[in-house]
Every structure is written in structure tokens, then in C-alpha cells.
Amino acid sequence: MKFLIKKSPDGFIKSVNDEISSILNRNFDSFFPEYIYNEAEELDKLAMPVELHEKEKEYSVRAELPGVKKEDLDIDIDKNHITINAKKEEEQKEDTKGYRKSEFRYGEFSRTVYFPQEIDIEKTTAKLEHGILSITAPKVSAEKGNIKKLTVN
């Protein structure tokens, strides 16, 4: 016994369209590979990977910021978090036989790191060397901090 399956023309048209797009993408991507825009790759260029280490008396934060200058950094400190704001500008020019290529990228990005314990804002330091931002944030001790004991009446 044979069964009849009713197919909609929309499904057929969609599958043909997908197949044609796939063939075109495979063939034309090989002709112009360096000019294809990859959004994930562009976002990675503006990402800020961060490492956080907790030591006995301090927190250590390291952020990867290649190509960012000290004057393009803005760091805000609060009692339990640090916010790193950065701007990055990059320009590339290339002159080769018969053509000139020029690209310019810029962007602003931010990252906030939260601490489980209060930090000493006055003693927190930051240093930028070779594209690595290092922040040392001493912990506030319980007797020094804004902790107050309440008596129950």
C-alpha cells in the first residue's frame, strides 16, 4: 500500500533556495576570503578576557588589553567591584603592487569584576604593561571596614 504525502510548495521553494545559497557561498567564499565579514571575529577583537585571583589579603585582577593605551583606560572602583572601560583604535594601511588597502577599526568596551568582600579603594593600584592590565585590590579587614556590630535590646 502506498501513502500520499502532501507537500507544500513553500517547503520545496525554501529547500531549493537553501541549496542555491549553499552552492554560491561555497564558490564565492574561496574567491574573496579576506573580505568576508565575520561578526564573531570582530567581537573577539573588542573582547576583554579577565583573570581574578583571590589571595589571603588581596584580590588580583589581570585583563588582556592589546593595543590599548593608558590614556584610553578609565577604571572606576567601588567598595565591592571594579569597572574597566577601554577604547581601542586600530588603523592599517597596505600598499602593494597596483592596489592600496586601508582599514580602520575602533570600539569601546567595558568589563565589571565583582568581589565577594569589600576592597580598600585607597590602596588599590593598577599597572598596564605589554597589553596586560594588572590591578591589585587589598581586602578590607573586618575590624577596619564599615562593619558595625549591633546589640540586640
Contacts in CASP RR format, 6 or more apart in sequence:
PFRMAT RR
TARGET T0000
AUTHOR 0000-0000-0000
METHOD contacts of the structure
MODEL  1
MKFLIKKSPDGFIKSVNDEISSILNRNFDSFFPEYIYNEAEELDKLAMPV
ELHEKEKEYSVRAELPGVKKEDLDIDIDKNHITINAKKEEEQKEDTKGYR
KSEFRYGEFSRTVYFPQEIDIEKTTAKLEHGILSITAPKVSAEKGNIKKL
TVN
29 36 0 8 1.000
42 105 0 8 1.000
45 88 0 8 1.000
45 105 0 8 1.000
46 88 0 8 1.000
46 107 0 8 1.000
46 109 0 8 1.000
47 109 0 8 1.000
48 63 0 8 1.000
48 64 0 8 1.000
48 65 0 8 1.000
48 84 0 8 1.000
48 86 0 8 1.000
48 109 0 8 1.000
48 110 0 8 1.000
48 111 0 8 1.000
49 63 0 8 1.000
49 64 0 8 1.000
50 61 0 8 1.000
50 62 0 8 1.000
50 63 0 8 1.000
50 64 0 8 1.000
50 84 0 8 1.000
50 111 0 8 1.000
50 113 0 8 1.000
51 60 0 8 1.000
51 61 0 8 1.000
51 62 0 8 1.000
51 63 0 8 1.000
52 59 0 8 1.000
52 60 0 8 1.000
52 61 0 8 1.000
52 113 0 8 1.000
53 59 0 8 1.000
53 60 0 8 1.000
53 61 0 8 1.000
54 60 0 8 1.000
54 116 0 8 1.000
57 138 0 8 1.000
57 139 0 8 1.000
58 136 0 8 1.000
58 137 0 8 1.000
58 138 0 8 1.000
58 139 0 8 1.000
59 115 0 8 1.000
59 119 0 8 1.000
59 136 0 8 1.000
59 137 0 8 1.000
59 139 0 8 1.000
60 134 0 8 1.000
60 135 0 8 1.000
60 136 0 8 1.000
60 137 0 8 1.000
61 82 0 8 1.000
61 113 0 8 1.000
61 133 0 8 1.000
61 134 0 8 1.000
61 135 0 8 1.000
61 136 0 8 1.000
61 137 0 8 1.000
62 132 0 8 1.000
62 133 0 8 1.000
62 134 0 8 1.000
62 135 0 8 1.000
63 84 0 8 1.000
63 111 0 8 1.000
63 132 0 8 1.000
63 133 0 8 1.000
63 135 0 8 1.000
64 131 0 8 1.000
64 132 0 8 1.000
64 133 0 8 1.000
65 73 0 8 1.000
65 86 0 8 1.000
65 88 0 8 1.000
65 128 0 8 1.000
65 131 0 8 1.000
65 132 0 8 1.000
65 133 0 8 1.000
66 131 0 8 1.000
67 88 0 8 1.000
67 90 0 8 1.000
67 131 0 8 1.000
68 86 0 8 1.000
68 87 0 8 1.000
68 88 0 8 1.000
68 128 0 8 1.000
68 131 0 8 1.000
70 128 0 8 1.000
72 86 0 8 1.000
72 87 0 8 1.000
72 88 0 8 1.000
72 89 0 8 1.000
73 84 0 8 1.000
73 85 0 8 1.000
73 86 0 8 1.000
73 128 0 8 1.000
73 133 0 8 1.000
74 84 0 8 1.000
74 85 0 8 1.000
74 86 0 8 1.000
75 82 0 8 1.000
75 83 0 8 1.000
75 84 0 8 1.000
75 85 0 8 1.000
75 126 0 8 1.000
75 135 0 8 1.000
76 82 0 8 1.000
76 83 0 8 1.000
76 85 0 8 1.000
77 83 0 8 1.000
77 119 0 8 1.000
77 121 0 8 1.000
77 124 0 8 1.000
77 137 0 8 1.000
78 121 0 8 1.000
79 118 0 8 1.000
79 119 0 8 1.000
79 121 0 8 1.000
79 140 0 8 1.000
79 146 0 8 1.000
80 114 0 8 1.000
80 115 0 8 1.000
80 116 0 8 1.000
80 117 0 8 1.000
80 118 0 8 1.000
80 119 0 8 1.000
81 112 0 8 1.000
81 113 0 8 1.000
81 114 0 8 1.000
81 115 0 8 1.000
82 112 0 8 1.000
82 113 0 8 1.000
82 115 0 8 1.000
82 119 0 8 1.000
82 124 0 8 1.000
82 135 0 8 1.000
82 137 0 8 1.000
83 110 0 8 1.000
83 111 0 8 1.000
83 112 0 8 1.000
83 113 0 8 1.000
84 110 0 8 1.000
84 111 0 8 1.000
84 112 0 8 1.000
84 113 0 8 1.000
84 133 0 8 1.000
85 108 0 8 1.000
85 109 0 8 1.000
85 110 0 8 1.000
86 108 0 8 1.000
86 109 0 8 1.000
86 110 0 8 1.000
87 106 0 8 1.000
87 107 0 8 1.000
87 108 0 8 1.000
88 105 0 8 1.000
88 106 0 8 1.000
88 107 0 8 1.000
88 108 0 8 1.000
88 109 0 8 1.000
89 104 0 8 1.000
89 105 0 8 1.000
89 106 0 8 1.000
89 107 0 8 1.000
90 104 0 8 1.000
90 105 0 8 1.000
90 106 0 8 1.000
91 102 0 8 1.000
91 103 0 8 1.000
91 104 0 8 1.000
91 105 0 8 1.000
92 101 0 8 1.000
92 102 0 8 1.000
92 103 0 8 1.000
92 104 0 8 1.000
93 100 0 8 1.000
93 101 0 8 1.000
93 102 0 8 1.000
94 100 0 8 1.000
94 101 0 8 1.000
94 102 0 8 1.000
95 101 0 8 1.000
115 137 0 8 1.000
117 139 0 8 1.000
117 140 0 8 1.000
118 139 0 8 1.000
118 140 0 8 1.000
118 145 0 8 1.000
118 146 0 8 1.000
119 137 0 8 1.000
119 138 0 8 1.000
119 139 0 8 1.000
119 140 0 8 1.000
120 137 0 8 1.000
120 138 0 8 1.000
120 139 0 8 1.000
120 140 0 8 1.000
120 144 0 8 1.000
123 138 0 8 1.000
124 135 0 8 1.000
124 136 0 8 1.000
124 137 0 8 1.000
124 138 0 8 1.000
125 135 0 8 1.000
125 136 0 8 1.000
126 133 0 8 1.000
126 134 0 8 1.000
126 135 0 8 1.000
126 136 0 8 1.000
127 133 0 8 1.000
127 134 0 8 1.000
128 134 0 8 1.000
140 146 0 8 1.000
END
